[in-house]
Amino acid sequence: MANKGSFRATHAVLLDTPKFKSMSSNARHMFHVLKLTRLNNMAGIFVFDAGAKLTISEQSGIPIKRLSIALRELIDNQYVIYEDPILWIRNQVKYDPYVNFRNKKHKTAIEKILNGLPKSGIISKYCSYYNLALPIDNQSITNRIPMRYKNPDPDPNPDPDPNPDPDPDPDSRKPKRLADYSEIVRELTLFLREKILYNKPDRKLSSNWNEKTADSIDRMIRIDKRNPEKIREVIEWCQADVIPRGSGGFCWAPNILSGDKLRKQFDRLENEMGQYKLDKVISPLTQHNLAVGKLWLERDDD
């Protein structure tokens, strides 16, 4: 039989676990591609830099802009741990029946892989998880993972579907700068800001608007378990909702001007988004002009 390269095993039960099924289709697909990609290895830990992201985008068919959202979901659900530029598929070796640390050849091969990676605290985390000696080049690196990628300690329980509780007291966290948040939180924060200022360029936003909005969006993802892709859709919808409707002349765009308001009204926004379909191709300004034109036509008819 011809050699077709590396083989990677996946437990079939994974596809039916509630947590895995709760993720977006992009996140689930990305997880399988990360396991099968030529970038991966028997240790399940490899360099995941800008070039690797392009490769995964091509192999999965997921646009590069959506890739970070899918990655964030995998991190939040503990399927992967990521500290730029290294990504670890958390339980790949643990549940791989063809890799065993009791096999000296397997252990030596994995140690060589670890020695070939850039210095990083994630190496310490990996070695601690699998009870391996820390590579010499990484012994000066602490076990600390940056806050924006921090995951709870790996669960020693062999259950392939760990479900850690959210922060016990999330409101006690110290304020952070925008740069301290994850890539997807920063992206959604700036996306909301861009939409708000598009509707009203002279809108005055507070000096700490970015940080406060990022904190709200971070909580939406971590604590409220909102799908980042759905958050983006709701932002786009509510900021395009500029035409007053009903007897009260209500519309959402001027009422969602911060992450806090977005978080408080998210359920209502999501419900109304299904009732009032707005054309995403038509800009808010064009929608406004169409509404004004319609009023003038009605006036002429009178």
ZIMO-V893046 format. One line per field, one symbol per residue. psi: psi as a letter, one per 20 degrees, with the letter a starting at -180 (. if undefined). A space follows every 10 residues. Layout:
psi: ???
//
This chain:
psi: pqojaqppqp phhhhjpggg hirrhggggh ghhhhiqihr ahikprpmag hhhgghgghh jpqhhighgg ggghghjkhq ppopkppoog kghhjoijpp iiohgggggh hhghhiqqpq hhgggghhhj lqppqgijii prjppqhijp qqqppipjpj mqmqqrphmh iiqqqrrhii rrghggghgh gggghghghn hjpoqqhkgg ghghgghghh gggikqphhh ggggggghii nioqqrhilq qhgiinjrhg hgghjggggh ghhhhnoqoh hpqggggghg gghhghghgh h.
//
